[in-house]
Amino acid sequence: MSTNWEYDCIVIGAGVQGSFTAYQLAEKKQKTLLLEQFILPHTRGSSHGQTRIIRKAYEQGFYTHMMEESYELWAQLEREAGVKLYRQTGLLVMGPEDSQSYQLYKNNLQKNKVPMAILNRDNFSQHIPNVNLAVGDGAVVDITAGVLYADRALKTVQGQFEKMGGVIRDNEKVTDIKSGPVVTVSTSAGVYRAKSVVITAGPWANRLLAHTGLQLPLKVVKMNVYYWKEKVPGTYDVKQRFPCFLLTECEETKYHIYGLPSNEYPGLMKICYHIGGETDPDERDKQTDWSDMDILQRIIARCFPGLVPEPAVVESCMYTVMASSLDQSLESSCVNSSWEKCPPMTFHLFESDASRIRPNQLYRAEYSGNQ
């Protein structure tokens, strides 16, 4: 076992949050170590997959404001690495015209002067073919929204981190964290020391924090990620400029449904239910709640006539949410599931002297909010 490796900062967890945190620290000339318990890349956490939605359409105005900086930082990373990470598609937001959630989205876009289009039943099909807008529903389009190429972005930011002198060690599970004038982090392969540590371990956050005597009110949920086959290939394809979409609520459910155009799997569109069942991150695949499938099948049969209402591919992802939010929309409760907001979000869960961090400081840090 190697010892005596010293750093300015150690980041634990090499998902999108941890990788961007490490990148930003290295950019500030901090000698940084990024630790990951699994071999990279992997599909065990919350950051895998080929695509995520990026948008300014939110119920909460502060997220819309955050996205101004986020878009700039994504563009900066694209320029630095010479890699395309974002494709503009627009985001179609649909929901009952008189509902609070839909009105919050619409009003927030208007208030913040986000480029948008308001559709009505007379012109909806002209602009959004092969989608049935329910009677009483409204529709707006966040024109700035689009698709982030997630796997590519993760590889890119990790590569830029290493170019700046950062060190990545994967397949090293953290076994202990000891606070003091210098923090000591023990792993399955070595012992490392640093002035500070950042924990960005998502579903495993509380297990790591247990070494410090701290806990956060978090729960881990498993999300089923469904892909649905186009009856006619290309109907909902990103190359045909079909947008991402968000259905705020509908007759089948009060929770959000979201989707991305056919892209990563040719001829398959990603449509998912934005809520999941509680799970143990180390036993993720033993959680077999498929109740969302029936809901999605009914929605697809009613709203997306160009899709076969049987899932062609099913994958898994985990969200980390506030314990009190399991029965609410995940929109405002996600800790590590928001890819698009990641660049400006960096939170130190504890500094070298963990005893100086009060619980309320940690509580604020965890509220960081794939689809």
C-alpha positions in Angstrom: 0.0 0.0 0.0 1.4 3.4 -1.0 1.5 6.3 1.5 2.5 9.9 1.9 0.9 11.3 -1.3 0.0 14.9 -0.4 -2.4 17.2 -2.2 -4.1 20.5 -1.8 -7.4 18.8 -2.2 -8.9 15.3 -2.7 -12.2 14.9 -4.5 -14.0 11.6 -3.8 -16.3 10.5 -6.6 -15.5 11.0 -10.3 -19.0 11.5 -11.7 -20.0 14.8 -13.3 -20.0 16.8 -10.1 -16.7 15.4 -8.9 -14.9 15.6 -12.2 -15.9 19.3 -12.7 -15.0 20.1 -9.1 -11.5 18.6 -9.7 -11.2 20.4 -13.0 -12.1 23.8 -11.4 -9.6 23.2 -8.5 -6.8 22.3 -11.0 -7.6 25.4 -13.0 -7.0 27.4 -9.8 -3.5 25.7 -9.5 -4.6 23.4 -6.7 -2.8 20.1 -6.6 -5.8 17.8 -6.8 -6.5 14.0 -6.6 -9.7 12.6 -8.0 -10.7 9.2 -6.5 -13.2 6.8 -8.0 -14.3 3.5 -6.4 -15.1 1.8 -9.8 -13.1 1.4 -13.0 -13.8 4.3 -15.3 -16.0 4.6 -17.2 -18.8 2.8 -15.4 -22.6 2.7 -15.3 -23.1 2.3 -11.5 -23.9 5.8 -10.5 -25.7 8.9 -11.8 -23.4 10.3 -14.5 -23.3 7.6 -17.2 -25.3 7.5 -20.4 -24.9 9.4 -23.7 -27.3 12.3 -23.3 -28.8 14.7 -20.8 -31.1 17.7 -21.2 -29.8 21.2 -20.8 -32.4 24.0 -20.4 -33.4 27.3 -18.9 -37.0 26.2 -18.4 -37.4 25.7 -14.6 -40.1 26.3 -12.1 -37.6 28.1 -9.9 -36.0 31.4 -11.2 -32.7 30.9 -9.5 -32.0 27.8 -11.6 -32.7 29.8 -14.8 -30.2 32.4 -13.6 -27.7 29.7 -12.8 -28.0 28.4 -16.3 -26.8 31.6 -17.8 -23.3 30.8 -16.3 -23.7 27.1 -17.0 -24.1 27.6 -20.8 -21.1 29.9 -20.8 -19.0 27.3 -19.0 -20.1 24.4 -21.2 -19.1 26.5 -24.2 -15.8 27.4 -22.6 -15.0 23.7 -22.1 -16.0 23.0 -25.8 -13.5 25.6 -26.9 -10.7 24.4 -24.6 -11.0 20.8 -25.7 -12.1 21.3 -29.3 -15.0 18.8 -28.7 -18.7 19.3 -29.4 -20.7 18.7 -26.2 -24.0 20.5 -26.8 -26.6 20.3 -29.5 -29.5 22.8 -29.5 -32.9 21.1 -30.0 -35.3 23.2 -27.9 -37.3 21.9 -25.0 -41.1 21.5 -25.4 -42.9 22.0 -22.1 -46.5 20.7 -22.0 -49.0 20.6 -19.2 -52.5 21.6 -18.1 -52.9 25.3 -19.0 -54.4 26.2 -15.7 -52.0 24.2 -13.5 -49.5 25.8 -11.2 -46.5 23.9 -12.4 -47.1 24.7 -16.1 -47.7 28.3 -15.3 -44.5 28.5 -13.3 -42.5 27.2 -16.3 -44.1 29.6 -18.7 -44.0 32.7 -16.5 -40.4 32.1 -15.5 -39.3 31.9 -19.1 -41.2 35.1 -19.9 -40.0 36.9 -16.8 -36.3 36.1 -17.5 -36.7 36.9 -21.3 -35.5 33.4 -22.3 -36.0 33.0 -26.1 -39.3 31.0 -26.3 -42.3 30.1 -28.4 -45.8 29.8 -27.2 -47.9 27.2 -29.1 -51.6 26.7 -29.2 -53.9 23.9 -30.4 -54.2 25.6 -33.9 -50.4 25.6 -34.6 -49.1 22.9 -32.4 -49.1 20.1 -34.9 -47.5 22.3 -37.5 -44.5 22.9 -35.3 -44.4 19.6 -33.3 -45.7 16.7 -35.6 -46.4 13.2 -34.3 -47.3 14.5 -30.8 -50.9 14.8 -29.5 -51.4 17.8 -27.2 -54.1 16.9 -24.7 -57.3 19.0 -24.5 -56.7 21.8 -22.0 -52.9 21.6 -22.2 -50.6 24.5 -23.1 -47.2 24.2 -24.7 -44.2 26.4 -24.7 -40.7 25.9 -26.2 -37.5 26.9 -24.5 -35.6 27.6 -27.7 -32.2 27.6 -26.0 -32.5 24.1 -24.6 -30.9 21.0 -26.1 -28.9 17.9 -25.5 -25.6 17.5 -23.7 -23.4 14.5 -24.8 -22.9 13.2 -21.3 -20.4 10.4 -21.7 -18.3 12.6 -24.0 -18.5 15.5 -21.6 -17.4 13.4 -18.7 -14.4 12.0 -20.6 -13.5 15.5 -21.8 -13.5 17.2 -18.4 -11.5 14.4 -16.9 -9.0 14.7 -19.8 -8.7 18.5 -19.3 -8.2 17.9 -15.6 -5.3 15.6 -16.2 -3.8 18.0 -18.8 -3.6 20.6 -16.0 -1.7 18.1 -13.8 -4.6 16.6 -12.0 -4.4 12.9 -10.9 -7.2 10.4 -11.3 -7.1 7.1 -9.5 -10.0 4.8 -10.3 -10.8 1.4 -8.9 -9.9 2.7 -5.4 -12.6 2.5 -2.8 -12.3 4.9 0.1 -12.1 2.9 3.4 -11.5 5.7 5.9 -11.4 9.5 6.3 -9.6 11.1 9.2 -9.9 14.8 9.9 -7.2 16.9 11.5 -4.8 19.7 10.5 -4.4 17.5 7.3 -7.1 15.2 6.2 -6.0 11.6 5.7 -8.0 9.5 3.1 -7.3 5.7 3.0 -8.4 3.7 0.0 -8.2 0.0 -1.0 -4.8 0.9 -2.7 -3.2 3.7 -0.8 -3.2 6.5 1.8 -3.4 10.1 0.7 -3.3 13.4 2.6 -4.7 16.8 1.7 -5.5 20.2 3.1 -9.2 19.7 2.2 -11.5 17.0 0.8 -14.6 17.3 -1.3 -17.1 14.5 -1.3 -19.1 14.1 -4.5 -20.1 10.5 -4.2 -23.8 10.8 -4.8 -25.5 7.7 -3.6 -22.5 6.8 -1.4 -22.2 10.3 0.2 -23.5 9.3 3.6 -21.4 6.2 3.8 -18.3 8.3 3.3 -19.6 11.1 5.7 -20.0 8.4 8.4 -16.2 8.4 8.8 -16.5 12.0 9.9 -19.4 11.5 12.2 -21.7 13.5 9.9 -24.9 12.5 8.1 -27.2 14.3 5.7 -31.0 13.7 5.2 -30.5 11.9 1.9 -32.2 8.9 0.1 -31.1 7.1 -3.0 -33.7 6.2 -5.7 -33.3 4.0 -8.8 -34.6 5.5 -12.0 -35.6 3.3 -14.9 -34.4 4.7 -18.2 -36.6 3.6 -21.1 -36.0 3.7 -24.8 -39.0 3.4 -27.2 -38.9 2.3 -30.8 -40.0 4.6 -33.6 -42.6 3.0 -35.9 -41.0 4.9 -38.8 -37.3 5.5 -38.3 -36.4 9.2 -38.0 -39.8 10.4 -36.8 -38.5 11.7 -33.5 -34.8 12.0 -34.5 -32.5 14.7 -33.3 -31.4 15.2 -36.9 -35.0 16.0 -37.8 -34.9 18.8 -35.2 -37.3 17.0 -32.8 -37.0 18.7 -29.4 -36.5 17.4 -25.9 -39.7 17.5 -23.9 -41.1 17.8 -20.4 -44.7 16.9 -19.5 -45.4 18.6 -16.2 -48.4 16.4 -15.3 -51.2 14.5 -17.2 -54.2 12.3 -16.7 -51.9 9.3 -15.9 -49.7 11.0 -13.3 -49.0 14.2 -11.4 -45.3 13.7 -11.7 -43.0 14.9 -14.5 -42.4 12.9 -17.7 -39.4 13.8 -19.8 -37.9 12.7 -23.1 -35.0 13.2 -25.5 -35.1 12.8 -29.3 -33.8 9.6 -30.9 -30.0 9.9 -30.8 -27.8 7.4 -28.9 -29.7 4.3 -30.1 -30.8 4.8 -33.7 -34.6 4.6 -34.0 -35.1 4.7 -30.2 -36.5 7.7 -28.2 -35.7 8.1 -24.5 -38.8 8.8 -22.4 -38.7 8.4 -18.6 -40.8 8.9 -15.4 -39.1 11.5 -13.2 -39.4 9.6 -10.0 -38.2 6.3 -8.7 -38.1 3.8 -5.8 -35.7 3.9 -2.9 -32.7 1.6 -3.3 -29.4 0.6 -1.8 -26.6 1.8 -4.2 -24.7 -1.4 -3.8 -27.8 -3.5 -4.5 -29.3 -1.3 -7.3 -30.3 -4.1 -9.6 -32.2 -5.9 -6.9 -34.8 -3.1 -6.9 -37.4 -4.2 -9.4 -40.2 -1.7 -9.3 -41.6 -1.4 -12.8 -44.8 0.4 -11.9 -43.6 3.4 -14.0 -43.7 1.3 -17.2 -47.4 1.0 -17.3 -47.8 4.8 -16.8 -45.4 5.5 -19.6 -47.0 3.0 -21.9 -50.3 4.7 -21.5 -48.8 8.1 -22.0 -47.0 7.0 -25.2 -50.0 5.3 -26.7 -52.0 8.5 -26.1 -49.4 11.2 -26.9 -46.8 9.7 -29.2 -48.5 7.8 -31.9 -45.2 7.2 -33.8 -43.7 5.1 -31.0 -44.3 1.4 -30.2 -45.7 1.5 -26.6 -43.4 -1.3 -25.4 -39.9 -0.4 -24.2 -37.1 -1.6 -26.5 -34.2 -1.0 -24.0 -34.3 -0.4 -20.3 -31.3 1.0 -18.3 -30.8 2.2 -14.8 -29.6 5.4 -13.1 -29.6 6.6 -9.5 -30.7 9.9 -8.0 -29.8 11.2 -4.6 -32.6 13.2 -3.1 -33.8 14.8 0.1 -35.3 12.2 2.4 -38.5 14.3 2.7 -38.9 14.5 -1.1 -39.5 10.9 -2.2 -43.2 11.7 -2.6 -42.6 14.9 -4.4 -41.3 15.9 -7.9 -37.6 15.4 -8.1 -37.3 18.7 -9.9 -36.1 20.6 -6.7 -34.8 17.7 -4.6 -32.0 16.2 -6.6 -28.5 16.3 -5.2 -26.4 14.9 -8.0 -28.7 14.4 -10.9 -28.5 17.7 -12.7 -25.9 17.5 -15.4 -26.6 20.8 -17.1 -26.1 22.9 -13.8 -22.9 21.1 -12.9 -20.1 23.5 -14.1 -20.9 26.4 -11.6 -21.7 24.0 -8.7 -18.8 23.2 -6.4 -19.4 22.4 -2.8 -16.8 21.6 0.0 -18.6 19.2 2.4 -15.8 19.6 4.9 -12.5 21.3 5.3 -9.3 20.0 7.0 -10.9 20.6 10.4 -14.2 18.9 10.1 -15.3 20.0 13.6 -15.6 23.6 12.4 -18.3 22.8 9.9 -21.8 23.2 11.4 -24.6 20.9 10.2 -26.5 23.7 8.7 -23.5 24.5 6.4 -23.6 20.9 5.2 -27.3 21.0 4.7 -27.0 24.0 2.3 -24.2 22.2 0.5 -26.1 19.1 -0.3 -29.0 21.0 -2.0 -27.4 21.1 -5.4 -30.2 19.9 -7.5 -30.3 13.6 -15.5 -32.6 14.1 -16.5 
